[in-house]
């Protein structure tokens, strides 16, 4: 075998910066967070582009909410009691099962004196303390500013909204946020903040959104409800629930989030943040998922004050594509953060139009007689909190068992079940990476080093980026003059320098060149170069809640996968490329496995040193392999199963047995191409890996 020494290449490498990514926008800009002054969104220019984006975004949203696939819906076993009579409506006390061991609590308002099926509204309160069971606001101030017309509505403004909707003919369910009013099993903002919970996508927000889904289920059980006319409203954190529920559950016909949707602050509570929710997106775009169903919004003297000029125009662009521009509206009202009477009256008139109350003229709120909060509590001596109610720790164990049972139920057995399983896993992987394989036209060469040739070897350094992203992905192309069109993407924690040793190609790299193939060695994000020159990564463990980072930014491993996908698209799009192969060494092996799942037919063969890695080993948010949701989807074996039936060689891998590793084996078996999966528990010799890759 001929050995090639290429000193010119080494000179070029020595002239490169100590850490080539120092100008990468991902390093020069601070991580995104919920309270940026501006979260811009530019809508697609065509309906076709939006429809394609909508599918991806909806799946990302469902993954973020723990609803991909949907959890099992157990019997509600609703308890409805304690009817209270009022003028034009009644109020009842309700609690029912959301998940086993967890209960939704609230009050059911039913109109009296109306015939036929009635519209229904979920009323989700925000972060007012004990909102359903308390008094609030200053009547003197509200009277002075015009925020409320009566002392009763000032003190009980949530109750005022529910009562008025009921008198307009609506069935209303006014429910508690988790940890508020009667929902005291799990304190608000507590639980689900540990690493294991995040790896399983068990979050406070997911529980709260699931409660909202189950309320829609509950409303469907009521014989007087017209299930085609269900709406949701709420202010602040209740506004977050209002647009998210409508986005995930198409049974919601109209949504009215008050003082929440904006291009500014996105939601500051743990119950409004979870991994992947706003990574690569914003509240405005998430609200657009509701289209063409109606959505109305109010703004106040808070982060929503610019909604009419920043947010509404973009939403109107989407609604115009469906020919229903009038189905979206927003109105700014000059009050502090609120759900006061002027705001509620905008909501009444919006729902009158879109849920078809049938009321003529402009609706204004009427005075009402409130019920003392204590009398609205759902639990009493005759109706106590059920004994099976669980705290956060016990509830997490129940969720874990349910998730593992569901995952095993998806174990592919034939091509039909494999297609279902891979659809779930592929969408989950795409959401966790917040990425997919780009087209070659989406990749640009930011800079190009001098081409060097010596002893039949060609080498050139390229810096790649996705167009407009400001990235700096350093790569090096190495091939012989007899390049046959086979490209090998070489991924190693040490980047380009791992290809060379003492001025020579390392044996595995030499073997690639000797076989006529070419190498694209890549330095992924925060890797490559000299480790001492790499800037420190953000300390996620120091945050009060990891979802504040992962809800807006890719995990480190996802950024690395992003760069691998950039390299795949670049090589695949080259005019001389006939086939693309992937190889990952040492700690880079798992990165390559994850990337391969999003490559489809673009990659022929993949070989990866799994390095004995399992996501169960991750115990710290600052671990470079921390990836929320990874265990939820079967860990590395489950996510690797998306690659079937493409050729995959995993070594230094312990994925046998009946545990999650069975998912990978089952997928290849179900594909009818079981031999395309090669596994080896020991680490394979690098040259042997190359020989398999280019056989």
C-alpha positions in Angstrom: 0.0 0.0 0.0 1.5 3.3 -1.0 2.0 5.9 1.8 1.4 9.5 0.8 3.0 12.4 2.7 1.6 15.8 2.0 3.4 18.6 3.8 1.5 21.3 1.9 -1.8 20.2 3.6 -0.2 20.3 7.0 1.1 23.8 6.3 -2.4 24.9 5.3 -3.8 23.4 8.5 -1.2 25.1 10.6 -2.3 28.5 9.1 -5.9 27.9 10.1 -7.3 29.6 13.3 -6.9 27.7 16.5 -10.6 27.1 16.6 -12.2 27.5 13.2 -15.8 28.1 14.6 -14.8 31.3 16.4 -16.9 33.3 13.9 -19.8 30.8 13.9 -23.0 32.7 14.7 -24.0 30.0 17.2 -21.0 30.9 19.3 -21.0 34.7 18.7 -24.7 35.1 19.7 -26.2 34.3 23.1 -28.7 31.4 23.3 -32.3 32.4 22.7 -34.7 32.6 25.6 -38.3 33.4 26.3 -37.9 37.1 27.1 -36.1 38.4 24.0 -37.4 41.8 22.9 -38.3 40.4 19.5 -39.0 36.9 18.2 -39.6 37.5 14.5 -41.3 35.2 12.1 -41.5 35.5 8.4 -44.4 33.4 7.0 -44.0 31.3 3.8 -45.1 33.1 0.6 -47.2 30.2 -0.7 -50.0 28.0 0.7 -48.1 24.9 -0.5 -45.0 26.0 1.4 -47.0 26.7 4.5 -48.9 23.3 4.3 -45.5 21.5 4.1 -44.2 23.5 7.0 -47.4 23.0 9.0 -47.0 19.2 9.0 -43.5 19.4 10.4 -44.4 22.1 12.9 -47.5 20.2 14.1 -45.4 17.1 14.8 -42.8 19.1 16.6 -45.5 20.6 18.8 -47.0 17.2 19.6 -43.5 15.9 20.5 -42.9 18.8 22.7 -46.2 18.2 24.5 -45.7 14.5 25.1 -48.5 13.7 22.6 -46.5 11.9 19.9 -47.9 9.4 20.0 -50.9 10.3 22.0 -51.0 8.8 25.6 -53.7 6.3 26.4 -57.0 7.9 27.2 -58.4 6.3 30.3 -62.0 6.5 31.6 -62.8 10.0 32.8 -64.9 8.8 35.7 -66.3 12.3 36.1 -67.9 13.4 39.4 -70.4 16.2 38.9 -72.1 17.5 42.0 -73.3 20.5 44.1 -75.5 22.4 41.6 -75.8 26.1 42.3 -78.7 28.0 40.7 -78.2 31.5 39.2 -80.1 33.7 36.8 -79.9 32.1 33.4 -77.3 29.4 34.3 -76.2 26.8 36.8 -72.8 26.0 38.3 -71.6 22.5 39.2 -68.5 21.2 40.8 -66.5 18.7 38.7 -63.4 16.5 39.0 -62.3 13.7 36.6 -59.4 11.5 35.7 -56.8 13.0 33.3 -54.1 10.3 33.7 -54.5 7.5 36.3 -53.7 9.2 39.6 -54.2 12.7 38.4 -57.4 14.8 38.4 -58.7 17.8 36.6 -60.8 20.2 38.7 -63.2 23.0 37.8 -66.7 24.4 37.6 -69.2 23.5 34.9 -71.5 26.4 33.9 -74.6 25.4 32.0 -77.1 27.8 30.4 -80.8 27.6 31.3 -83.7 28.5 29.0 -81.9 27.6 25.8 -83.1 24.9 23.4 -81.0 22.5 21.2 -77.3 21.8 21.2 -75.2 24.5 22.7 -71.6 25.8 22.0 -69.0 25.1 24.7 -66.0 27.1 25.9 -63.0 26.0 27.9 -62.0 28.8 30.3 -58.3 28.5 31.2 -57.2 31.0 33.8 -53.7 32.2 34.0 -51.3 32.9 36.8 -53.6 34.7 39.2 -53.2 33.0 42.6 -55.9 30.6 43.3 -57.8 32.2 40.5 -61.0 30.2 40.5 -61.3 30.4 44.3 -60.2 33.9 45.1 -61.0 37.6 44.8 -58.7 39.9 42.9 -58.2 43.4 41.7 -58.9 46.8 43.2 -62.5 48.0 42.6 -61.6 51.7 43.1 -58.9 51.5 40.5 -61.0 49.4 38.0 -63.8 51.9 38.4 -61.6 54.8 37.7 -59.9 53.3 34.6 -63.0 51.7 33.2 -61.6 48.2 33.5 -64.7 46.9 35.2 -68.3 48.2 35.4 -69.2 46.6 38.7 -67.5 45.8 42.0 -68.5 42.1 41.6 -66.9 41.8 38.2 -63.8 43.5 39.6 -63.4 41.1 42.5 -64.4 38.0 40.5 -63.5 38.8 36.9 -62.9 35.1 35.9 -66.3 34.2 37.3 -67.8 37.2 35.5 -66.5 35.9 32.1 -67.9 32.4 32.7 -71.2 33.7 33.9 -71.7 35.9 30.9 -70.8 33.2 28.4 -73.3 30.9 30.1 -76.0 33.5 29.9 -75.2 33.8 26.2 -76.0 30.1 25.8 -72.6 28.5 26.3 -71.6 25.5 28.3 -68.4 26.6 30.1 -65.8 24.6 31.9 -63.7 26.9 34.1 -60.7 24.8 35.1 -57.7 24.9 37.3 -54.1 25.1 36.2 -52.0 22.4 37.8 -51.2 23.4 41.3 -53.8 26.1 41.5 -57.1 26.3 43.5 -58.4 22.7 43.9 -55.6 21.2 41.9 -53.1 20.7 44.7 -51.7 17.3 44.0 -48.7 18.8 42.4 -47.6 22.3 43.4 -47.4 24.8 40.6 -43.9 25.0 39.0 -42.8 21.9 40.9 -41.8 18.4 39.7 -40.6 17.2 36.4 -37.4 19.3 36.5 -34.9 16.5 36.8 -32.7 15.0 34.0 -34.6 11.7 33.8 -38.0 13.4 33.5 -36.6 15.6 30.6 -35.1 12.5 28.9 -38.6 11.1 28.9 -40.4 14.4 28.0 -42.3 14.3 31.3 -42.9 18.0 31.9 -45.3 20.2 33.9 -46.5 21.9 30.7 -47.2 18.5 29.1 -49.5 17.6 32.0 -51.3 20.8 31.8 -51.9 20.6 28.1 -53.0 17.0 28.4 -55.6 18.2 31.0 -56.9 20.6 28.4 -57.3 17.7 25.9 -59.2 15.7 28.4 -61.5 18.6 29.1 -62.5 18.5 25.4 -63.1 14.8 25.9 -65.3 15.6 28.9 -67.3 18.2 27.0 -67.9 15.6 24.3 -69.7 13.5 26.9 -72.3 16.2 27.7 -75.4 15.6 25.7 -76.3 19.3 25.4 -72.9 20.2 23.8 -72.6 20.8 20.1 -69.1 19.3 19.6 -68.6 21.2 16.4 -68.7 24.5 18.3 -66.1 24.1 21.1 -63.9 27.1 21.8 -61.2 28.0 24.4 -60.2 31.2 26.0 -57.9 32.4 28.7 -55.5 35.2 29.6 -51.8 35.1 30.3 -50.8 31.5 31.0 -54.4 30.6 30.1 -53.8 32.3 26.8 -50.8 30.0 26.3 -53.1 27.0 26.8 -55.7 28.6 24.5 -53.5 28.8 21.4 -51.6 25.5 22.1 -54.7 23.4 22.7 -56.3 24.7 19.5 -53.0 23.9 17.7 -52.8 20.3 18.9 -56.5 19.4 19.0 -58.5 20.2 15.9 -61.8 19.6 17.8 -61.4 23.1 19.0 -63.3 25.2 16.6 -62.2 28.7 17.7 -59.6 30.1 20.1 -59.3 33.4 22.0 -55.9 33.8 23.8 -55.9 37.1 25.7 -52.8 39.1 26.5 -50.4 36.4 25.6 -49.6 36.0 21.9 -46.9 38.3 20.8 -43.6 38.6 19.0 -42.0 39.5 22.3 -42.0 37.6 25.6 -43.1 34.0 24.9 -44.2 32.8 28.3 -42.2 32.9 31.4 -43.5 30.0 33.6 -42.4 26.4 33.7 -46.0 25.5 32.7 -45.5 27.5 29.5 -42.1 26.1 28.5 -40.9 22.7 27.5 -38.2 21.2 25.2 -38.7 21.8 21.5 -41.8 24.0 21.9 -40.3 27.1 20.4 -37.0 25.8 18.9 -37.0 27.3 15.4 -40.4 28.8 15.9 -42.4 31.4 17.8 -45.8 31.9 19.5 -47.0 33.7 16.3 -46.2 30.7 14.1 -47.6 28.3 16.6 -50.8 30.3 16.6 -50.9 30.1 12.8 -51.3 26.3 13.1 -54.9 27.0 14.1 -55.6 28.4 10.6 -58.1 28.4 9.0 -60.1 28.0 12.2 -60.8 31.4 13.9 -58.5 32.9 16.4 -58.9 36.2 18.2 -56.4 38.0 20.5 -56.2 41.0 22.8 -53.1 43.0 23.7 -52.4 45.2 26.7 -49.7 47.4 28.1 -47.4 44.5 28.4 -45.4 42.3 26.0 -48.6 42.1 23.8 -48.9 45.8 23.2 -47.7 45.6 19.5 -49.8 42.6 18.5 -51.7 44.6 15.9 -48.5 45.5 14.1 -46.2 42.6 15.0 -48.0 39.3 14.8 -51.4 40.0 13.4 -50.1 41.0 9.9 -48.1 37.7 9.7 -51.1 35.7 10.8 -53.3 37.5 8.3 -50.9 36.4 5.5 -51.6 32.8 6.5 -55.3 33.2 6.8 -55.5 35.0 3.5 -54.0 31.9 1.8 -57.2 30.0 3.0 -59.5 32.8 1.9 -60.6 33.5 5.4 -58.6 36.6 6.4 -61.5 37.7 8.7 -61.0 34.6 10.8 -58.1 36.2 12.6 -58.2 39.4 14.7 -56.4 41.3 17.4 -57.2 44.3 19.4 -55.0 46.4 21.7 -56.6 47.8 24.8 -54.7 50.4 26.9 -54.8 48.6 30.3 -52.2 46.7 32.3 -51.9 42.9 31.9 -55.5 41.7 32.5 -58.6 39.9 31.5 -60.9 42.8 32.3 -64.4 43.6 31.1 -63.4 45.5 27.8 -61.2 42.5 26.9 -63.9 40.0 27.8 -66.4 41.9 25.7 -64.1 41.5 22.6 -64.0 37.8 23.4 -67.8 37.5 23.7 -68.3 39.2 20.3 -65.6 37.1 18.7 -67.2 33.8 19.9 -70.7 35.1 19.0 -69.5 35.4 15.4 -67.5 32.2 15.2 -69.3 29.8 17.6 -72.7 31.2 16.3 -74.4 32.2 19.5 -77.0 33.9 17.4 -77.0 37.1 19.4 -77.7 40.3 17.3 -75.8 43.5 17.9 -72.8 44.3 20.0 -72.6 42.3 23.3 -71.8 44.1 26.5 -71.4 42.3 29.8 -74.3 42.3 32.3 -74.0 42.5 36.1 -74.1 39.2 37.9 -74.3 37.7 41.3 -71.1 35.9 42.2 -70.8 32.7 44.2 -68.4 33.0 47.2 -65.2 31.2 46.2 -65.4 28.6 49.0 -68.7 27.4 47.7 -67.1 26.6 44.3 -64.5 24.2 45.7 -65.0 20.8 44.1 -63.9 18.7 47.1 -65.9 18.4 50.4 -66.5 15.7 53.0 -68.9 13.9 50.7 -66.6 14.3 47.6 -63.0 14.1 48.9 -59.9 14.0 46.8 -59.7 10.4 45.6 -57.2 8.2 47.5 -55.3 7.2 44.4 -54.3 10.9 43.7 -50.5 11.0 43.2 -47.8 13.5 43.9 -45.2 14.4 41.3 -42.7 11.7 42.1 -45.3 8.9 42.1 -46.9 10.3 39.0 -43.6 10.3 37.1 -43.2 6.6 37.9 -46.7 5.9 36.5 -45.9 7.9 33.3 -42.7 6.1 32.8 -44.4 2.7 33.0 -47.1 3.9 30.6 -44.5 5.2 28.1 -42.5 2.0 28.2 -45.7 -0.1 27.7 -46.7 2.1 24.7 -43.2 1.8 23.2 -43.2 -1.9 23.4 -46.7 -2.0 21.9 -45.2 -0.3 18.8 -42.5 -3.0 18.3 -42.6 -3.6 14.6 -43.6 -7.1 13.5 -44.2 -6.6 9.7 -43.9 -3.9 7.1 -47.1 -2.2 8.0 -46.3 -1.9 11.7 -42.7 -0.9 10.8 -44.1 2.0 8.7 -46.2 3.2 11.7 -43.3 2.8 14.1 -40.8 4.6 11.8 -43.2 7.5 11.2 -43.4 8.1 14.9 -39.6 7.7 15.5 -38.7 9.8 12.4 -40.9 12.7 13.4 -39.6 12.5 17.0 -36.0 12.5 15.8 -36.7 15.4 13.4 -38.3 17.4 16.3 -35.4 16.6 18.7 -32.9 17.7 16.1 -35.2 20.5 15.0 -33.8 19.7 11.6 -34.0 17.6 8.5 -31.7 16.8 5.6 -31.4 20.0 3.6 -31.2 20.2 -0.1 -27.8 20.8 -1.7 -29.0 24.3 -2.7 -29.5 25.2 1.0 -25.8 24.7 1.7 -23.1 27.3 0.8 -19.3 27.4 0.9 -18.4 30.3 3.2 -14.7 30.1 2.4 -12.4 27.9 0.5 -8.7 27.2 1.2 -6.0 26.7 -1.4 -6.2 23.4 -3.3 -3.1 21.4 -2.7 -1.8 18.4 -4.8 1.1 16.2 -4.1 2.0 12.6 -4.9 -1.4 12.0 -6.5 -3.4 13.3 -3.5 -5.7 16.3 -3.6 -6.7 18.2 -0.5 -8.7 21.4 0.1 -10.3 23.0 3.1 -13.9 24.3 2.9 -16.0 26.1 5.5 -19.7 25.3 5.0 -23.0 26.8 6.3 -26.7 26.5 5.7 -27.5 29.6 3.7 -28.2 32.6 5.8 -27.4 30.9 9.1 -24.0 32.3 9.7 -22.5 28.9 10.6 -18.8 27.9 10.2 -18.5 24.2 9.7 -14.9 23.5 8.9 -14.3 20.5 6.6 -11.5 19.1 4.5 -11.8 17.2 1.3 -9.1 14.6 0.6 -9.0 12.2 -2.4 -6.8 10.8 -5.0 -6.7 11.6 -8.7 -8.5 8.4 -9.4 -11.6 9.4 -7.3 -14.4 7.1 -8.2 -17.4 9.1 -6.9 -17.8 7.4 -3.6 -17.7 10.0 -0.8 -17.0 9.1 2.9 -18.1 11.7 5.5 -15.6 11.3 8.3 -16.8 12.3 11.8 -14.5 12.3 14.7 -14.4 14.4 18.0 -11.0 15.7 16.9 -12.2 16.7 13.5 -9.8 17.2 10.6 -6.7 16.4 12.6 -7.9 12.9 13.3 -7.3 12.1 9.6 -3.6 12.8 9.9 -0.8 11.6 12.1 2.9 12.7 11.8 2.2 14.1 8.3 0.6 11.0 7.0 -3.0 9.9 6.5 -4.0 7.5 9.4 -4.4 3.9 8.1 -8.2 4.1 7.9 -8.1 7.3 5.9 -5.4 5.9 3.7 -7.6 2.8 3.1 -10.4 5.1 1.8 -8.1 6.8 -0.6 -6.6 3.6 -1.8 -10.0 2.3 -2.6 -10.6 5.2 -4.9 -13.1 7.0 -2.6 -12.9 10.5 -1.2 -13.0 11.9 2.4 -14.9 14.8 3.7 -13.6 15.2 7.3 -15.9 17.5 9.3 -15.5 19.5 12.5 -19.0 19.6 14.0 -20.1 22.3 16.5 -17.9 22.7 19.5 -15.6 19.9 18.4 -12.4 19.6 16.4 -9.3 21.6 16.8 -7.4 21.7 20.1 -9.8 21.0 23.0 -8.2 23.8 25.1 -9.2 26.3 22.4 -12.9 25.4 22.4 -15.1 28.0 24.1 -17.1 26.8 27.1 -20.7 25.6 26.4 -23.6 27.2 28.2 -24.2 25.8 31.7 -27.8 24.5 31.4 -27.7 22.9 34.8 -27.5 26.3 36.4 -30.9 27.3 35.0 -34.0 27.2 37.2 -35.5 24.9 34.6 -33.8 23.2 31.6 -36.8 23.8 29.4 -35.9 27.5 29.3 -32.9 26.5 27.2 -34.2 23.4 25.3 -37.4 25.1 24.4 -35.6 27.7 22.3 -32.2 26.2 21.4 -30.9 22.9 20.0 -29.2 20.6 22.3 -25.4 20.3 21.7 -25.8 16.9 20.2 -28.5 18.2 17.9 -26.2 21.0 16.7 -23.6 18.4 15.8 -26.2 16.3 13.9 -27.2 19.5 12.2 -23.6 19.9 10.9 -23.4 16.3 9.8 -26.6 16.7 7.8 -25.1 19.9 6.2 -22.1 17.8 5.1 -24.3 15.0 3.7 -26.3 17.4 1.6 -23.1 19.1 0.4 -21.5 15.8 -0.7 -24.7 14.3 -2.1 -25.2 17.4 -4.2 -21.7 17.4 -5.8 -21.7 16.6 -9.5 -19.0 14.0 -9.1 -20.6 12.1 -6.2 -22.1 8.7 -7.0 -22.7 7.5 -3.4 -22.4 8.8 0.1 -21.2 6.9 3.2 -21.0 7.9 6.8 -18.5 6.9 9.4 -18.3 7.9 13.1 -15.4 7.3 15.4 -15.3 7.2 19.2 -17.7 9.7 20.8 -18.8 10.8 17.4 -20.5 7.4 16.7 -23.8 8.3 18.4 -23.9 11.6 16.6 -23.6 9.8 13.3 -26.3 7.2 14.3 -28.8 10.0 15.0 -27.9 11.9 11.8 -28.3 8.8 9.7 -31.9 8.5 10.7 -32.7 11.7 8.9 -30.8 10.9 5.7 -33.1 8.5 4.0 -31.7 7.3 0.7 -29.0 10.0 0.6 -26.6 7.8 2.5 -25.8 4.2 1.4 -23.8 2.7 4.2 -23.2 3.9 7.8 -20.6 2.6 10.3 -20.5 4.0 13.8 -18.6 3.3 17.0 -21.4 3.5 19.6 -18.7 3.7 22.2 -20.9 1.8 24.6 -23.2 4.8 24.9 -26.8 4.6 26.2 -28.9 7.7 27.0 -29.6 6.2 30.4 -26.0 7.1 31.3 -26.8 10.8 31.0 -27.2 12.2 34.6 -26.4 15.9 34.1 -28.0 18.7 31.9 -24.4 19.7 31.0 -23.6 16.3 29.5 -22.8 16.8 25.9 -25.2 14.0 25.0 -28.2 15.4 26.9 -31.1 15.1 24.6 -34.6 15.6 26.0 -37.0 12.9 24.9 -34.3 10.4 23.9 -35.4 7.7 26.3 -39.0 8.4 25.6 -38.4 7.1 22.1 -36.3 4.1 23.0 -32.9 5.7 23.3 -30.3 5.2 20.6 -31.6 1.8 19.5 -35.1 3.2 19.0 -34.0 6.3 17.1 -31.5 4.2 15.0 -34.4 2.0 14.0 -35.5 4.7 11.6 -32.5 3.7 9.4 -34.0 0.3 8.5 -33.5 -1.2 5.9 -30.4 0.8 5.0 -27.0 -0.8 5.7 -25.8 -0.1 9.2 -22.8 -1.4 11.1 -22.7 -0.6 14.8 -19.6 -1.7 16.8 -18.6 -1.2 20.4 -22.4 -1.6 20.8 -24.3 -3.5 23.5 -27.8 -3.5 22.0 -28.9 -7.1 22.4 -31.7 -8.5 24.6 -35.3 -7.8 25.1 -34.9 -4.2 26.2 -34.9 -1.1 24.0 -32.2 -2.7 21.8 -35.0 -5.0 20.6 -36.5 -2.1 18.7 -33.5 -1.9 16.4 -33.4 -5.6 15.7 -37.2 -5.8 15.2 -37.2 -2.9 12.7 -34.6 -4.6 10.5 -36.4 -8.0 10.8 -39.7 -6.4 9.9 -38.2 -4.7 6.9 -37.2 -8.1 5.5 -33.5 -6.9 5.4 -32.2 -8.2 8.7 -28.7 -8.8 7.2 -28.4 -5.1 6.5 -27.8 -4.5 10.2 -24.4 -5.6 11.5 -23.7 -5.4 15.2 -20.5 -6.0 17.1 -20.0 -5.7 20.9 -16.3 -5.0 20.7 -14.7 -2.0 19.0 -13.8 -2.8 15.4 -10.5 -2.0 13.9 -10.8 1.3 11.9 -9.4 -0.2 8.7 -11.9 -3.1 9.0 -14.7 -0.6 9.3 -13.6 1.2 6.1 -13.3 -2.2 4.3 -17.0 -2.9 5.3 -18.1 0.6 4.3 -16.5 0.4 0.8 -16.7 -3.3 0.1 
